Amino acid sequence: MKKTLFGLLLLASTLFAEVTNVDVTPAFINDTKLKIIDIRTKGEWRETGIVPNAYLLTFFDERGNYDIEGFLDSLNKIVKKDEQFALICRTGSRTGMISNFLGEKLGYHVVNLRGGMMKLFSEGFKAQPYTPTKK
């Protein structure tokens, strides 16, 4: 039930979202001063690497589950609610939904990086290897 309700909320939020959508390019990544938050899974980070200096904060796990409260708690440690930041995922599908939810429903200032890592790679972007930190 929770998943269905959240899915409907995400879908509804896309109809009225006021987020900034940017087609991601290597130049954007290299020139931006925005904090970039990579919402992919650890498996995806390991497989393809990451954007240098990106904040790694998984939204959906490998099974498609999520923890909104946990995600927001971690997000609020990275950005202030009135601070503009960017979200990136593999192809832009997840960031499209999550950007609209965060922007429209919760009032964050989100830049959705359309096309995601796959678009970057198609344009010659070289990712940094993912090296997990030990806690």
C-alpha positions, -999 to 999 in steps of 0.1 A, spaced: 0 0 0 28 24 9 45 18 -24 13 23 -44 6 56 -25 41 68 -30 40 59 -67 8 78 -72 23 108 -53 53 107 -76 31 105 -107 9 133 -95 39 155 -87 52 152 -122 21 170 -135 29 202 -115 66 200 -109 87 232 -109 121 217 -111 149 227 -135 155 200 -162 190 201 -178 203 177 -205 235 165 -187 268 170 -206 304 165 -196 308 203 -198 279 208 -173 295 183 -149 329 199 -152 317 235 -149 289 233 -123 292 246 -88 261 227 -78 263 197 -55 255 166 -75 238 138 -58 240 103 -74 209 84 -64 219 51 -81 226 19 -62 261 7 -49 260 -19 -76 256 7 -103 284 29 -88 307 -2 -88 298 -11 -124 302 23 -141 320 45 -116 308 79 -104 310 116 -111 340 131 -92 329 148 -60 293 136 -63 274 127 -31 263 91 -32 228 87 -18 208 58 -29 170 63 -32 158 30 -45 177 -2 -35 184 -31 -58 149 -45 -52 131 -12 -58 125 -5 -22 130 30 -7 131 48 27 118 83 22 125 94 58 160 80 57 167 95 23 155 130 34 175 128 66 207 120 46 198 146 19 193 173 46 229 167 58 242 174 23 220 204 12 199 231 27 163 231 16 167 264 -2 200 254 -18 199 243 -55 214 209 -62 214 183 -90 203 147 -91 217 121 -114 209 84 -120 216 59 -148 193 73 -175 173 101 -158 141 81 -151 145 79 -114 158 115 -111 128 127 -131 103 112 -106 123 121 -75 132 157 -86 95 164 -92 86 149 -58 113 169 -40 107 201 -58 69 202 -60 58 184 -29 86 193 -5 99 226 -18 135 217 -27 154 235 -55 163 205 -77 181 203 -111 172 170 -128 201 159 -150 183 143 -179 199 114 -196 220 105 -166 252 86 -166 244 68 -199 242 102 -217 275 113 -202 292 81 -212 278 84 -248 295 118 -249 329 105 -238 327 112 -201 352 93 -180 338 84 -146 359 81 -114 360 45 -100 338 39 -70 358 32 -39 335 26 -9 346 42 24 348 20 54 329 30 85 
